[in-house]
């Protein structure tokens, strides 16, 4: 039996402490959720619940939810075996005297237990925006004897994936200096490149307009799509030699 497929994309933001890009995966294109009535009906169809008619599914679902509500009103949490539990929580803020205001509300929070533990191997995962986020593989000078990621100030070839597409509105490369003693990455770029002698999905070529001081740098590639969305690569470390 084929595994159910989940589509996900990578979203990004900037770390408030380091100023560097952070990436995280997020599931998209979710199927519509089914109702509790459908869950009970399916359980009856599978024989997990014996001795009940399918027509009773809605009545059972409503009765369970109504009784849970009564338990919450009685200031009690609800535990469904090792599958999940629900408890009452206060939200909002208070002062040091514990005074509550109209901004404080009582909420019910549901927390899954071990019975609902899922494993990534149970699903087929497909990266939905794998063709838009740029990534850097290596930088190298366009010269005899050049070494990857060991650069002089001659023409530089930037190798990667998704670096450029024909309808992109902007292509950008930034070099951030790395402190030799602490390893800290500068929050502002030492060099920014927006003009290239050659652009392609896997290769950008440029010659620095001014000399880049010797040292280590973190390089990031950015592209802006025709719809205005901007995507940035992760850091790639290079060394500029004297």
C-alpha positions, 0 to 999 in steps of 0.5 A: 500500500502506497504511503500517504503523501505530504507536501511541504515547503521551506519557510525562512526568517532572520534570527534576531540574535545572529541576523542569519537566515533560519529555515523551517519546513511547513506542511502545505496543501492539507486535505480537508479535516474529517469530522468526529462523526466520520471518525466514529463511522469509519471505526464502526466500518472497520470493526473497531467499534462492535455492536453499533450501527453506522447511523449512530455515529453522529449521536455518539460524536455529539454526546462525547463532545457535549460530555467533554464540555460539561467536564470542562465546565466542572473545572476538570481536564479530560484524558483519552487514554494515552492518545491525548488530554485536554486541560484548562489554561488561563491566557493573557497577563497579570500583575504581581497581585494576581489581578485578572482583567477582561484580557484574561480568558480560559482556554482548553488546550489539547495535547497529544500523547504517545498513542498519537505519535507519528513517524516520518517514515509513515509518509511520503514527503515531497518538497514543494518549493525545491525549485525556488530557494537558492543554494550555494555549492562552491565559489571558484575563480575563473583562472588556471589553478583555482581552488574551490572557495579559495578566492582572489579578486579576479572573476568569480564563478558562483556555482549552486542551484536555483540561483536565477530564472529568466523572469526573476526581478533581482539577483543578489549576492552578499559577502559577510565578514567573519571575525577571525578570533570569535567566528562571529558573522558581521550583520552588514555585508562587506560586499554586495553584488547585483550585476553579473556578466553571466546568470543562469540557474546554476551559475553566476559570474562576476568580477568584484568592483573593488578589492575584497580584503583577505579573510573568511566570509559567509556568502548568501545568494538572494533571488526575487521572483516575478511575484515579488517573493524573495528567497535567500540561501543559507550561509556558505563559507569562503576565504579570500586570499591576499 
